[in-house]
Amino acid sequence: MMPPRTSLKRRLTLWLVVIVAGLGTLLLIEAYTSARKAADRAMDGQLEAASLTIAESLQWPEGNPTLEMPASALQILATRWQERVFYWLQADNGTTITQNADLPITAAMRAEARQHPVYLDAIHDGQPIRLSGREVDSAGWDTQEPVQLWVGHTRHGRDLLARELFRKSATRFAAMVLITAALVGIAMHTMLAPLRRLRQALRERRAEENSPLMLDVPREMQELVETLNRLFADQRHHRDALLRFIADASHQLKTPLAGLQSTSELALTSNEPGVWHQALVTVHDSAGRTSRLAGQMLSLTRLQHLGPLHERQPLALDRLMREITVDWADRQDSRDHDLGLAIEAPAPVWVEGESWALRELLNNLIDNAFRYTPPGSEITLALRGDDAWVTLAIEDDGPGVDAESLDRLTRPFERGHRQDTHGSGLGLAIADSIAVRHGSRLQVSNRTPRGLRVCLRLPRCQPPGGSAG
Amino acid sequence: MTGRLHFGLGLLVSLCLGVGSSGAARGDQRLVIEAALDRQIVEPVLAAFAAENPQIDLDYRDRSTLEVDRRARDPESPPDVVISSAMPWQLALSNDGMAQPLDAPEADQWPAWAKWRNEVFGFTFEPVVMAYRLELASHMPPPETHRDLLDLLTRYRQWLDGRVVSYSPRKSGVGYTLFQQDARYTPRAWDLIAAMGAANVDLEATTQRMLEGLSDGRYWLGYNLLGSYAMVWAQTHPDIIVQVPNDYSLVMMRMAFVHRDAPHPEVAKRFVSFLLSQRGQHILAGQTPLFSVRDDVIGPYTAQRLRDQVGDHLYPIPINATLLAFVDPLRRQSFLRRWDRELQILEPPEP
């Protein structure tokens, strides 16, 4: 058994962690910046209030700007966090009106403040501060000159506020993560429950049990269960076929063995050497047939249990057919029949195949035709086709078989209700196995007006060495 | 010649250093305090601190408020601890980043209304009072409120002409703060100033000078004296009566902080913590007239006892950013301008 390489749970957890970490980082950065912004928004109001209060007190009594610094403005600036407060007032002609610190105010900042009130961060005295600047128009009897008014304070309260806001969002986020983790945990447990049920059901099955699984599973798993059930059905069919084969084989072997027993028993009751001799001849024939039967069974089993094809190579099918036809024509068995060969395809016909298997196939087909046709029948081995496919066929003008037996002829021990031959009933089964090994099936059909036709289609292939046939 | 002199000096210096480092611990543990607080008044506190920390070499420099402010801003030789009664200036020093926060349990427990940014601490509770000579009472009803004072100045101007004394807002930071605060509470303060001007008020830089003048007989009536000094003075000068105004009485607080660039920050923090501690405040309440701020201290001079005696019309000068407005040069100028104007506004009486 393969060691489990991945765990669903672990993978889900990993994904969750990656997503939460990535998303969390982004969210926390966003939360931090928006917390700072919110704190600044809230506290910039104080800057505005303070600077408006100061602007209100600005006066030009004798052509010179003067200001009685309003105490409340500084208290507003200081806020309840007791910030350090800064202010800086300058007339547009460059004369400083009053200031309590050398604020880092640049020409660019002043130019901007001339347009509209500005709020910005700066560093003063090594400390980050928040500044607000605005231009105030003030009228006097002698002069009318705008004044730039800058106020600022340290960021202690803003930092506290931002930290507070950030802590709240971070806490919310952490709670969300925990809830999600719990939900995912529960979901994972629930989702995997059908899998566990299936495992339980499979574990409880006995080896020979192959009835379909009856399980209530989600739609996504239904397919898996159906596939399993199909597998069980296949197993069942296979097993049935095997059992039938064994039963048939036993039966087939039992008949000749019973014949041998009765023949030998009969001979043993006699003292006549002639009778003995006759019995021995019978025994010899019967043993020969039985041995052949056993050989065919063996070959069928072997064909069905052979591994994948590895000896397939291009071979000239027409040449092979000619060889075998000549071979059969010389045999004793063919004296009563008329065996012919019809090559009606562009020769040579190259197909991919195992030479021994195709030879066995042809032999079985011809042997079969000889056995199941009356003497004098005409048997034709034909090869027809075009540039891509060829059809190998054997045709006779014998009695044929009844329609309902046609499909079963390729099963082992199926003789089409014919008991009058010594055939084992395995010939077509073997041939079909070989056809399957070559990616084809045997097709059995009756001919008109009479006779039987067995054929299979094979794809042509490139001739070896690349020379086109 | 000069080279040899330098060599000699260098040798001398290194010898001194060598002796200093190998000698007693006194050398390292110096503590420089720049204070606008009479040494003789605060001496019991200093003595107690010195007794608890014999290794510390206490360098207490008693100066005027404005001089203390100047020294605290001198980057060349920063003091360790700055104490002053000029509250706005102390707050401005803190606002300019000259103070460092005090991280001590005493500082954390200190009442919020008596500290700023955990850097500057008001550690005394000194009422601002009126004082008059006993013989004044034989000529007129003695003043108990600000209104009484105004009435006296108006009605008995001939008697009081040249015999009234008060703080100079120009020469004293405390005086300036007190008049600013008076003017903040009610605009009628200006009437009082104008009346004092009409009575040819004399302006002194310290409470001490005012008390001396009263005892000499130069002055009959003093306004805005520091109660701490006046009460001690009155104990030995029975002809001087100290009156805590019955309508409202300002309360001034001495403020102390550890300087940002304190050369001996640890010792400095220990000293300020001592000032705020129960023991330090206990000495303050028992052996000085400075009045302890803490509620848990018992003694003749405590804020609580003072409240019990004079009622709840004590108005401590608030320790917050509003004080910073007082040190704004423009505001100070405009205040002093108005001060001068108000002093002259009433025609002196016909001779």
Interface residues (C-beta under 8 A of the other chain):
Chain A: T66 L67 E68 M69 P70 A71 S72 A73 L74 Q75 L77 A78 Q82 R84 V85 I97 T98 N100 A101 D125 Q127
Chain B: A92 S94 N95 D96 G97 W116 R117 R184 N320 A321 T322 L323 L324 A325 F326 V327 D328 P329 L330 R331 S334 F335
